[in-house]
Amino acid sequence: MVDAPHQTGPMETMIPVKDGEVWADDAEGEGLPLVLLHPGVGDSTLWDPVLPALRARHRVIRYDVRGYGRSPAPTTAYSPVGDLAEVLDRFEIERAVLVGSSMGGATAVDFALEAPGRVAGLALFVPGVSGYEGLDSGEFFERLPSLAEAGDVDGIVRLGLAEWGRAGGGTPESDPVAAELCRAVLPAWLSNAGRQLAGPPAFGRLGEISAPALLALGEQDRPVVVRCNEEMAERIPGCRLVRLAASDHYPTLREPERVARLVEELYAEAV
């Protein structure tokens, strides 16, 4: 393996992936890397509240999923797991600790099942998982198509915060940071609809995960997500379940210091 040139700060780059590209940055450091996988309710900037603490001690890599943040929208169907593998390859990473929130947690789980030798640990925050009934149902998902067709951006943001941002008051007025994140990812939701290729359902295979794992749920999250996360933690061998009392679906906004501390605790177990 060729050593990467020394960097004094994060190295930003566009990474070619199958039929597209993604934006990523690499804050170089020593030891086992941390790879941050963002949720569907925000892009990679959602990790900003915890980055200083993590970068002070580790090599930290993050990237925007296609259509999110600084990554171009997908032009064809693609595999999130495949994109993660290509990001790791681009940065010459053989093994990493994956830190995934919501959608990013689902990708981390899928990757741990597909390529267990490349995953040293899993830190999962309010994670999704394929194969769990009801995660993609409810008022938000029922009303989203009609609001999108009407071009009602404000209505989508308000509905999204009522669903995902209860700890912040559930409205754009009470929670402007989450509202801006939600507003910014609306084009990504639309451009990714029907484009992300799903692998085999993961929920029934969680017992196959061999990496050290921590799962933190938000006690003010949607009830179906809380139930799903409780059951996931039960099924993943040796998984530590943590309940974040002040969090909804945005734990890095609500409890950033605790999120960073939990990542550190999982990292210590993984190395």
Backbone bond lengths (Angstrom), bond angles and torsions (degrees), N, CA, C in turn:
res aa  C-N    CA-C-N  psi(-1)  N-CA   C-N-CA  omega(-1)  CA-C   N-CA-C  phi
1 M - - - 1.442 - - 1.522 110.90 -
2 V 1.342 117.47 135.22 1.453 121.54 -179.31 1.520 109.38 -84.32
3 D 1.323 117.24 131.29 1.453 120.35 178.73 1.519 110.32 -67.10
4 A 1.355 115.52 136.19 1.459 119.84 177.35 1.515 109.12 -75.95
5 P 1.340 118.10 149.60 1.461 120.22 178.45 1.506 111.51 -63.22
6 H 1.335 115.95 147.75 1.461 120.36 -179.54 1.524 110.21 -67.40
7 Q 1.321 115.85 136.94 1.457 121.46 178.25 1.526 109.01 -121.33
8 T 1.327 116.14 143.91 1.460 120.29 177.96 1.515 111.90 -92.47
9 G 1.314 118.95 -10.94 1.460 123.30 178.93 1.519 108.93 -151.73
10 P 1.338 118.33 -177.27 1.457 120.78 -179.80 1.533 111.83 -58.72
11 M 1.309 115.66 135.42 1.457 121.53 176.65 1.523 108.13 -98.17
12 E 1.323 117.44 114.83 1.455 122.10 179.05 1.518 109.19 -92.34
13 T 1.323 116.41 141.29 1.454 119.95 -178.65 1.522 109.66 -157.43
14 M 1.317 116.41 155.32 1.457 122.17 169.73 1.525 107.20 -98.10
15 I 1.310 116.19 127.48 1.456 121.52 -175.65 1.526 109.88 -106.94
16 P 1.323 117.46 122.01 1.470 119.37 175.09 1.528 110.52 -65.01
17 V 1.313 116.28 132.04 1.461 123.03 173.32 1.525 106.56 -128.83
18 K 1.293 117.25 171.72 1.468 120.62 -176.16 1.530 110.48 -57.31
19 D 1.311 116.62 117.85 1.471 123.50 178.07 1.525 113.05 61.60
20 G 1.334 117.50 28.99 1.460 118.61 178.61 1.513 112.12 178.50
21 E 1.334 116.01 -160.46 1.457 121.82 176.47 1.523 108.95 -156.21
22 V 1.338 115.70 158.54 1.457 121.66 177.52 1.526 109.49 -134.15
23 W 1.332 114.62 147.79 1.460 120.99 174.51 1.520 109.39 -83.06
24 A 1.340 116.13 140.98 1.464 120.47 177.88 1.513 109.35 -147.58
25 D 1.341 116.23 158.49 1.462 119.36 167.81 1.517 109.98 -136.05
26 D 1.324 113.33 152.41 1.463 122.20 -174.00 1.520 107.97 -130.23
27 A 1.330 116.11 107.91 1.467 120.82 174.14 1.518 106.36 -90.55
28 E 1.302 115.81 97.54 1.449 120.01 -170.69 1.517 111.98 -66.56
29 G 1.312 114.73 145.28 1.449 122.50 178.34 1.512 108.46 -162.80
30 E 1.308 115.36 -170.82 1.453 120.75 -177.16 1.520 110.78 -96.71
31 G 1.326 114.55 156.81 1.454 120.52 170.66 1.519 113.85 83.50
32 L 1.313 113.91 -170.35 1.457 123.00 -178.52 1.527 110.23 -60.46
33 P 1.342 118.78 127.54 1.463 119.97 -177.17 1.529 112.67 -74.68
34 L 1.319 114.79 153.40 1.454 123.46 167.04 1.524 107.65 -101.68
35 V 1.311 117.55 132.90 1.461 121.85 176.72 1.523 107.78 -119.30
36 L 1.340 116.00 120.11 1.463 122.21 -174.72 1.521 110.12 -98.05
37 L 1.331 116.41 126.84 1.462 123.30 -177.37 1.525 108.50 -116.72
38 H 1.328 116.48 115.45 1.466 120.63 -170.81 1.529 112.71 -79.82
39 P 1.336 116.79 164.02 1.460 121.74 179.19 1.526 111.89 -83.66
40 G 1.325 116.11 174.57 1.446 120.05 174.74 1.507 113.34 -75.96
41 V 1.339 117.91 -16.39 1.464 121.33 -179.07 1.529 111.92 -90.37
42 G 1.321 117.90 12.52 1.461 122.10 178.07 1.514 109.01 -173.18
43 D 1.324 116.30 163.90 1.458 119.55 175.54 1.526 109.28 -96.88
44 S 1.323 117.60 -163.70 1.467 120.22 -173.77 1.528 112.79 -67.41
45 T 1.342 118.38 -16.17 1.467 119.41 176.32 1.523 111.75 -66.98
46 L 1.318 117.40 -14.96 1.460 120.08 177.21 1.525 111.48 -61.98
47 W 1.353 116.89 -20.86 1.463 120.78 177.79 1.521 112.83 -82.64
48 D 1.339 118.19 -6.81 1.462 120.49 -175.23 1.531 114.17 -52.24
49 P 1.355 120.08 -39.65 1.463 118.78 -178.21 1.529 114.76 -64.05
50 V 1.330 117.48 -21.37 1.472 119.52 -178.17 1.528 113.01 -108.26
51 L 1.337 117.22 -7.87 1.465 119.85 -175.75 1.524 114.17 -60.57
52 P 1.347 119.74 -46.36 1.470 118.06 -177.44 1.524 113.32 -56.35
53 A 1.329 116.64 -43.65 1.468 120.13 -179.39 1.522 111.36 -65.35
54 L 1.325 117.28 -40.90 1.469 119.86 -177.98 1.518 111.87 -74.10
55 R 1.334 116.89 -40.51 1.457 120.00 -178.48 1.527 112.53 -69.92
56 A 1.317 116.83 -20.65 1.464 119.32 178.89 1.519 111.60 -65.87
57 R 1.341 116.90 -20.33 1.467 119.01 -173.58 1.524 113.74 -127.24
58 H 1.333 117.83 -13.82 1.458 119.15 -170.58 1.521 112.41 -138.96
59 R 1.316 115.27 161.88 1.455 121.04 164.63 1.529 107.37 -77.10
60 V 1.316 116.90 123.08 1.459 121.66 -174.98 1.524 109.32 -124.18
61 I 1.323 115.45 127.21 1.462 122.23 178.69 1.527 108.11 -120.43
62 R 1.305 115.15 137.08 1.462 119.94 173.64 1.523 107.93 -140.17
63 Y 1.329 116.19 158.36 1.459 119.63 177.20 1.516 109.39 -151.21
64 D 1.331 114.70 160.69 1.460 121.44 176.54 1.523 109.36 -95.41
65 V 1.316 115.96 127.78 1.462 121.12 173.24 1.532 108.91 -60.23
66 R 1.309 117.05 153.71 1.468 120.81 -178.82 1.539 110.72 -50.80
67 G 1.324 115.23 130.75 1.459 121.13 179.26 1.509 114.49 89.55
68 Y 1.327 117.41 -16.85 1.463 122.31 -179.63 1.527 110.01 -96.93
69 G 1.336 115.89 148.90 1.454 120.84 172.47 1.510 112.71 52.37
70 R 1.328 115.54 -120.13 1.463 121.64 -175.46 1.522 113.50 -97.63
71 S 1.343 117.40 9.73 1.469 120.67 178.58 1.527 110.74 -95.78
72 P 1.338 117.80 134.75 1.465 120.24 177.76 1.524 111.82 -60.38
73 A 1.321 115.46 152.94 1.464 120.96 178.36 1.527 110.45 -64.77
74 P 1.325 117.11 149.05 1.464 119.25 177.48 1.522 110.85 -66.45
75 T 1.309 115.51 145.52 1.454 120.86 177.17 1.519 111.44 -107.94
76 T 1.326 115.82 -6.75 1.454 121.24 179.87 1.524 107.81 -155.49
77 A 1.310 117.62 172.83 1.456 120.66 176.87 1.523 109.99 -65.30
78 Y 1.334 116.13 145.91 1.462 120.17 -177.12 1.522 109.80 -149.20
79 S 1.317 114.71 165.38 1.461 121.91 -179.83 1.527 110.29 -105.61
80 P 1.340 119.44 117.33 1.463 119.90 175.09 1.525 112.90 -58.46
81 V 1.328 116.77 -35.45 1.462 120.31 177.86 1.528 110.12 -67.05
82 G 1.321 116.28 -39.70 1.454 119.71 177.15 1.523 112.24 -63.53
83 D 1.340 116.38 -39.88 1.464 119.36 177.76 1.524 111.32 -64.34
84 L 1.338 116.97 -41.29 1.465 120.16 177.57 1.522 110.56 -59.78
85 A 1.313 116.98 -43.96 1.468 120.34 179.15 1.527 110.63 -60.53
86 E 1.335 117.13 -39.89 1.462 119.61 -179.04 1.526 111.91 -70.62
87 V 1.333 117.37 -34.00 1.462 119.97 175.09 1.530 110.06 -63.67
88 L 1.325 116.71 -46.32 1.465 120.17 178.61 1.531 110.71 -60.43
89 D 1.316 116.51 -42.49 1.460 119.96 -179.84 1.524 110.99 -64.35
90 R 1.326 116.68 -41.07 1.469 120.57 -178.74 1.528 110.69 -59.74
91 F 1.341 116.50 -38.56 1.458 120.88 -179.34 1.531 112.34 -92.77
92 E 1.346 116.09 9.64 1.462 122.90 176.19 1.527 111.53 56.48
93 I 1.319 115.37 47.56 1.464 122.22 -179.76 1.526 108.83 -106.29
94 E 1.307 115.55 119.49 1.465 120.04 178.53 1.519 111.48 -85.19
95 R 1.345 116.87 -40.23 1.471 121.92 179.22 1.522 108.87 -138.78
96 A 1.334 115.57 148.79 1.465 119.96 -179.35 1.514 109.61 -152.62
97 V 1.317 115.04 161.03 1.460 121.81 167.15 1.519 106.55 -90.21
98 L 1.324 116.81 123.03 1.458 121.75 -179.70 1.519 109.82 -95.37
99 V 1.330 115.70 129.62 1.464 122.40 178.35 1.519 106.41 -117.53
100 G 1.324 116.93 107.70 1.455 120.67 -173.26 1.509 112.93 -122.98
101 S 1.338 115.76 136.42 1.461 121.55 177.19 1.524 108.82 -115.16
102 S 1.329 117.07 128.87 1.458 123.92 176.07 1.528 111.06 52.26
103 M 1.341 117.87 -113.88 1.471 121.02 177.90 1.520 111.07 -54.61
104 G 1.335 116.94 -40.83 1.456 120.46 177.78 1.514 112.33 -64.86
105 G 1.324 117.08 -32.39 1.459 120.74 175.56 1.516 111.17 -65.80
106 A 1.336 116.43 -40.21 1.465 119.83 177.58 1.521 111.05 -62.68
107 T 1.334 116.52 -41.14 1.469 119.93 177.59 1.522 110.80 -64.42
108 A 1.347 116.89 -41.40 1.458 120.41 178.96 1.523 111.34 -61.24
109 V 1.329 116.65 -42.16 1.467 121.06 178.69 1.527 110.15 -63.82
110 D 1.327 116.70 -47.15 1.462 119.95 179.94 1.534 110.83 -59.45
111 F 1.333 116.09 -41.23 1.458 119.93 -178.83 1.525 110.55 -67.35
112 A 1.337 117.16 -39.40 1.465 120.82 179.29 1.525 111.25 -63.37
113 L 1.332 117.18 -30.99 1.459 120.84 177.87 1.525 111.48 -78.86
114 E 1.343 116.10 -34.22 1.466 120.03 -177.03 1.522 112.09 -83.31
115 A 1.338 117.37 -36.52 1.466 121.25 -175.61 1.524 110.17 -134.83
116 P 1.335 118.13 64.28 1.470 120.57 -173.61 1.517 113.95 -58.61
117 G 1.324 118.09 -28.85 1.457 120.67 -178.90 1.515 113.69 -69.02
118 R 1.324 117.18 -14.96 1.461 120.68 -178.40 1.525 112.73 -98.56
119 V 1.330 117.24 -1.82 1.469 121.51 -176.05 1.521 109.90 -113.01
120 A 1.324 116.22 112.32 1.462 120.92 -179.44 1.522 111.81 -86.62
121 G 1.328 117.46 -21.82 1.455 121.11 -179.73 1.509 109.81 -172.68
122 L 1.346 115.64 157.85 1.462 122.34 179.77 1.520 109.45 -127.12
123 A 1.327 116.03 119.92 1.465 121.52 170.51 1.520 106.48 -111.13
124 L 1.318 116.63 107.99 1.458 122.80 -172.55 1.524 110.05 -110.23
125 F 1.326 115.96 126.07 1.457 121.59 179.44 1.529 108.69 -118.10
126 V 1.321 115.94 122.81 1.473 124.34 -176.12 1.536 110.66 38.09
127 P 1.340 118.59 52.05 1.466 120.05 -169.70 1.515 113.48 -73.95
128 G 1.317 114.71 150.93 1.449 120.81 164.60 1.517 109.12 -88.95
129 V 1.314 115.19 173.86 1.462 120.62 175.72 1.523 107.59 -161.40
130 S 1.316 116.42 138.29 1.465 118.92 177.76 1.524 109.83 -74.50
131 G 1.321 115.46 146.94 1.453 120.47 177.07 1.509 115.36 92.08
132 Y 1.357 117.41 4.71 1.466 120.25 177.41 1.522 108.28 -103.33
133 E 1.294 116.25 118.99 1.469 121.48 -173.71 1.532 111.28 -69.10
134 G 1.308 115.51 133.71 1.463 121.25 172.31 1.513 115.69 99.67
135 L 1.336 118.69 -10.25 1.462 119.56 -177.78 1.531 111.76 -63.33
136 D 1.318 116.71 -34.05 1.460 120.79 -176.91 1.522 112.15 -104.45
137 S 1.331 116.31 31.19 1.458 120.20 176.88 1.520 109.21 -123.57
138 G 1.314 116.71 166.77 1.457 121.88 -179.26 1.518 111.34 123.13
139 E 1.332 116.05 178.35 1.464 120.91 -173.45 1.517 112.24 -59.74
140 F 1.328 117.91 -40.70 1.460 120.08 -177.69 1.523 110.92 -58.51
141 F 1.324 116.83 -49.96 1.454 120.80 -176.39 1.529 111.38 -71.07
142 E 1.338 116.68 -28.43 1.464 119.72 178.63 1.529 111.56 -72.49
143 R 1.320 117.18 -36.52 1.464 120.79 -174.98 1.529 113.88 -92.93
144 L 1.327 117.12 -17.64 1.457 120.09 -176.16 1.526 113.46 -57.28
145 P 1.341 120.64 -46.03 1.472 118.93 -177.59 1.527 113.43 -59.50
146 S 1.326 117.27 -42.48 1.466 119.01 -178.02 1.522 111.05 -70.47
147 L 1.328 117.64 -37.67 1.465 120.45 177.36 1.526 110.54 -65.88
148 A 1.328 116.69 -40.56 1.458 120.38 178.96 1.522 111.03 -65.25
149 E 1.324 116.69 -41.85 1.465 120.57 178.98 1.520 111.31 -62.63
150 A 1.340 115.83 -34.79 1.463 120.40 179.05 1.518 112.63 -81.11
151 G 1.331 117.49 -6.58 1.453 120.93 -178.06 1.519 113.41 69.19
152 D 1.335 116.41 26.39 1.466 121.57 -176.56 1.531 110.10 -87.49
153 V 1.342 115.89 78.53 1.460 120.65 -177.88 1.522 110.79 -62.75
154 D 1.319 116.82 -44.84 1.466 119.85 -179.53 1.520 111.16 -61.16
155 G 1.323 116.44 -38.79 1.462 120.09 178.76 1.515 112.07 -65.04
156 I 1.338 116.58 -38.93 1.467 120.18 178.66 1.524 110.35 -66.06
157 V 1.341 116.89 -44.54 1.458 120.40 -179.89 1.521 110.30 -61.97
158 R 1.336 116.55 -44.94 1.461 119.83 -179.15 1.531 110.91 -63.39
159 L 1.324 116.79 -42.48 1.463 120.79 178.83 1.524 110.55 -66.12
160 G 1.342 116.10 -40.14 1.463 119.17 -179.38 1.505 112.55 -64.30
161 L 1.328 116.96 -41.95 1.464 119.55 179.53 1.519 111.63 -68.57
162 A 1.319 117.14 -36.40 1.469 119.55 177.08 1.524 110.85 -62.51
163 E 1.329 115.33 -30.47 1.460 120.80 -178.48 1.522 112.40 -86.49
164 W 1.349 116.92 -44.48 1.457 121.61 -169.51 1.524 113.55 -107.69
165 G 1.328 118.38 -16.78 1.459 120.72 -170.81 1.508 115.31 -118.86
166 R 1.303 117.35 40.41 1.464 120.77 -174.08 1.522 113.05 -65.12
167 A 1.320 117.35 -31.72 1.470 119.40 -178.80 1.519 111.83 -68.44
168 G 1.327 116.95 -20.42 1.455 120.93 178.65 1.512 113.60 -96.19
169 G 1.318 116.86 9.68 1.454 121.49 -179.69 1.512 113.70 102.79
170 G 1.341 117.06 -16.75 1.453 120.60 173.28 1.511 116.29 78.34
171 T 1.341 118.53 10.77 1.459 120.92 178.93 1.529 110.07 -135.45
172 P 1.340 117.16 156.12 1.470 119.31 176.42 1.521 112.74 -60.92
173 E 1.324 117.12 -33.23 1.454 120.78 -178.82 1.519 111.91 -67.78
174 S 1.323 117.03 -39.00 1.463 120.89 -178.16 1.526 112.89 -85.26
175 D 1.319 117.35 -16.43 1.468 121.18 -171.92 1.531 110.58 -141.24
176 P 1.330 118.02 65.35 1.461 120.06 -172.60 1.529 114.47 -64.64
177 V 1.327 118.43 -31.75 1.468 119.98 -179.45 1.524 110.28 -66.69
178 A 1.322 117.14 -48.99 1.463 120.01 178.01 1.524 110.74 -64.72
179 A 1.337 116.87 -34.64 1.460 120.08 178.70 1.520 110.96 -62.67
180 E 1.328 116.99 -41.59 1.464 120.23 179.49 1.525 110.83 -67.56
181 L 1.330 117.24 -39.42 1.465 120.14 176.23 1.524 110.53 -60.62
182 C 1.326 115.45 -45.18 1.460 121.18 -179.08 1.532 110.38 -63.24
183 R 1.315 116.58 -45.13 1.460 120.85 179.93 1.538 110.90 -61.95
184 A 1.324 116.15 -40.45 1.466 120.65 -176.46 1.525 113.16 -67.45
185 V 1.344 117.45 -26.91 1.468 118.80 -175.99 1.526 113.06 -94.44
186 L 1.310 118.39 -1.01 1.469 119.18 -179.59 1.530 112.37 -56.45
187 P 1.348 119.34 -44.57 1.474 117.83 176.95 1.530 112.82 -60.03
188 A 1.334 116.68 -32.95 1.472 119.87 179.34 1.519 110.87 -67.94
189 W 1.340 116.89 -40.01 1.463 119.09 177.66 1.526 110.48 -58.26
190 L 1.323 115.86 -44.26 1.458 120.01 -176.97 1.524 111.26 -71.55
191 S 1.340 117.41 -42.36 1.464 119.65 -177.24 1.530 112.13 -71.28
192 N 1.337 117.40 -24.12 1.463 121.05 -179.41 1.525 113.47 -90.80
193 A 1.320 117.40 -9.70 1.467 120.07 -177.46 1.530 110.66 -57.97
194 G 1.321 115.30 118.54 1.453 120.72 179.50 1.520 115.26 76.20
195 R 1.332 117.40 3.50 1.466 120.75 -175.78 1.530 113.01 -98.86
196 Q 1.331 118.04 -26.51 1.457 119.76 -176.67 1.526 110.06 -81.75
197 L 1.315 115.84 119.93 1.463 121.30 -179.81 1.518 110.08 -79.96
198 A 1.306 116.41 127.01 1.465 121.58 179.83 1.524 109.97 -93.51
199 G 1.324 115.04 141.01 1.451 119.97 173.65 1.522 110.00 -87.19
200 P 1.324 117.99 -164.43 1.454 120.93 177.16 1.534 109.96 -59.94
201 P 1.339 118.33 143.39 1.471 120.30 178.54 1.526 110.90 -52.62
202 A 1.337 115.47 132.42 1.467 119.68 -172.26 1.519 113.41 -93.74
203 F 1.322 118.31 -24.82 1.464 119.63 -172.14 1.530 111.66 -56.86
204 G 1.322 117.14 -43.29 1.460 120.58 -179.40 1.515 114.31 -73.59
205 R 1.346 117.30 -6.24 1.465 121.43 -176.89 1.526 112.19 -112.32
206 L 1.321 117.91 7.78 1.464 120.18 -175.18 1.519 112.56 -60.21
207 G 1.311 117.39 -26.44 1.462 121.01 178.44 1.519 113.28 -65.73
208 E 1.344 117.50 -12.73 1.463 121.32 179.26 1.528 112.70 -84.15
209 I 1.341 117.77 -11.85 1.461 120.25 -177.43 1.525 109.39 -68.41
210 S 1.318 115.25 130.13 1.465 119.68 -176.45 1.523 112.89 -110.87
211 A 1.320 118.28 -12.34 1.461 120.84 -177.51 1.525 110.89 -77.78
212 P 1.334 118.27 150.95 1.471 120.09 171.67 1.530 109.30 -56.13
213 A 1.330 116.38 139.18 1.461 119.55 -174.29 1.521 111.44 -140.28
214 L 1.314 113.79 145.68 1.461 123.35 173.41 1.515 107.06 -131.39
215 L 1.322 117.11 135.90 1.461 121.43 177.48 1.522 108.96 -127.47
216 A 1.329 116.00 122.46 1.457 121.75 178.72 1.522 109.07 -112.62
217 L 1.318 116.22 121.89 1.460 120.85 177.69 1.520 110.01 -104.22
218 G 1.319 116.16 155.04 1.452 121.70 176.08 1.514 109.85 -97.18
219 E 1.300 117.33 119.21 1.456 119.51 -175.54 1.526 113.12 -67.03
220 Q 1.346 117.80 -15.60 1.461 120.89 175.99 1.530 112.16 -103.05
221 D 1.311 116.16 15.62 1.464 122.18 177.16 1.535 109.01 -76.46
222 R 1.321 115.86 174.79 1.469 120.63 175.06 1.522 109.27 -57.23
223 P 1.338 118.91 137.28 1.468 120.54 -178.25 1.523 113.65 -54.86
224 V 1.334 117.76 -37.24 1.455 119.17 -179.53 1.523 110.96 -66.76
225 V 1.325 117.78 -33.09 1.461 120.24 177.52 1.525 110.13 -70.54
226 V 1.328 117.23 -40.70 1.462 120.78 177.81 1.527 110.15 -60.34
227 R 1.328 117.14 -46.22 1.474 119.82 178.89 1.519 111.11 -62.62
228 C 1.317 116.09 -44.25 1.460 120.34 178.80 1.523 110.95 -58.89
229 N 1.330 116.94 -45.99 1.464 120.65 -178.45 1.520 111.65 -64.94
230 E 1.318 117.76 -38.62 1.468 120.45 176.76 1.524 110.44 -61.37
231 E 1.323 116.31 -44.08 1.463 120.05 -178.68 1.526 111.51 -70.73
232 M 1.332 116.50 -35.44 1.472 119.13 176.13 1.518 110.72 -60.75
233 A 1.339 116.37 -46.34 1.464 120.24 -178.53 1.527 111.43 -62.10
234 E 1.317 116.51 -34.05 1.463 120.19 177.84 1.524 111.58 -67.75
235 R 1.309 116.90 -33.78 1.463 121.19 -174.28 1.530 113.70 -86.21
236 I 1.336 117.65 -27.92 1.464 120.28 -179.22 1.534 108.19 -78.81
237 P 1.311 119.33 120.66 1.467 121.33 -175.91 1.534 112.22 -56.84
238 G 1.324 116.30 126.20 1.459 121.90 175.75 1.512 115.19 70.66
239 C 1.315 118.31 11.17 1.465 120.84 -175.78 1.524 110.99 -69.12
240 R 1.321 115.55 135.16 1.460 121.54 175.19 1.528 109.25 -91.72
241 L 1.313 117.04 123.64 1.462 122.49 178.95 1.525 109.78 -97.27
242 V 1.327 116.72 128.64 1.459 123.30 178.41 1.521 108.19 -122.87
243 R 1.325 116.50 135.88 1.467 121.94 178.50 1.525 109.19 -106.17
244 L 1.331 115.50 120.65 1.457 121.42 179.34 1.531 108.17 -97.31
245 A 1.323 115.67 102.25 1.470 120.39 -172.29 1.518 112.83 -66.21
246 A 1.322 118.28 -29.51 1.466 121.37 -175.55 1.522 112.93 -97.82
247 S 1.330 117.84 10.34 1.466 120.74 -174.06 1.521 112.58 -113.23
248 D 1.333 112.98 149.54 1.450 122.58 168.66 1.531 106.85 -111.17
249 H 1.359 117.43 -125.38 1.467 119.40 179.52 1.522 112.14 -92.74
250 Y 1.342 116.44 8.86 1.463 122.04 179.92 1.537 110.45 -124.26
251 P 1.321 119.20 61.50 1.468 119.38 -175.74 1.515 114.70 -62.04
252 T 1.340 119.07 -30.55 1.465 118.93 -179.89 1.525 111.60 -70.53
253 L 1.326 117.61 -22.43 1.463 120.90 174.38 1.515 111.09 -84.06
254 R 1.309 117.28 -37.46 1.463 121.19 -172.65 1.529 113.02 -82.80
255 E 1.345 117.05 -42.05 1.465 120.82 -175.27 1.529 110.25 -137.99
256 P 1.341 117.84 60.61 1.467 119.76 -173.81 1.525 114.18 -61.02
257 E 1.331 117.47 -39.13 1.461 118.97 -178.38 1.524 110.58 -65.04
258 R 1.326 116.81 -39.36 1.463 118.60 179.87 1.525 110.70 -71.70
259 V 1.320 116.92 -38.18 1.463 119.22 176.49 1.525 110.19 -58.05
260 A 1.333 116.91 -48.30 1.466 120.15 179.35 1.524 111.28 -60.43
261 R 1.320 116.82 -40.34 1.463 120.31 -179.79 1.532 110.98 -65.75
262 L 1.318 117.21 -39.83 1.461 120.53 179.02 1.528 111.07 -66.26
263 V 1.319 117.00 -38.91 1.466 119.66 175.64 1.523 110.37 -60.52
264 E 1.321 116.41 -43.34 1.470 120.56 179.02 1.531 110.65 -61.84
265 E 1.325 117.12 -40.54 1.464 120.33 -178.63 1.518 110.71 -65.86
266 L 1.338 116.64 -41.92 1.453 119.92 177.32 1.522 111.27 -66.27
267 Y 1.342 115.50 -40.05 1.465 120.04 179.88 1.535 110.14 -60.51
268 A 1.327 116.91 -42.37 1.470 120.30 179.80 1.519 111.25 -61.60
269 E 1.316 116.82 -31.26 1.466 120.94 179.08 1.524 110.81 -77.00
270 A 1.337 116.32 -29.24 1.452 120.36 -174.71 1.523 113.79 -80.36
271 V 1.335 117.50 -31.17 1.469 119.42 -174.37 1.528 110.95 -78.43
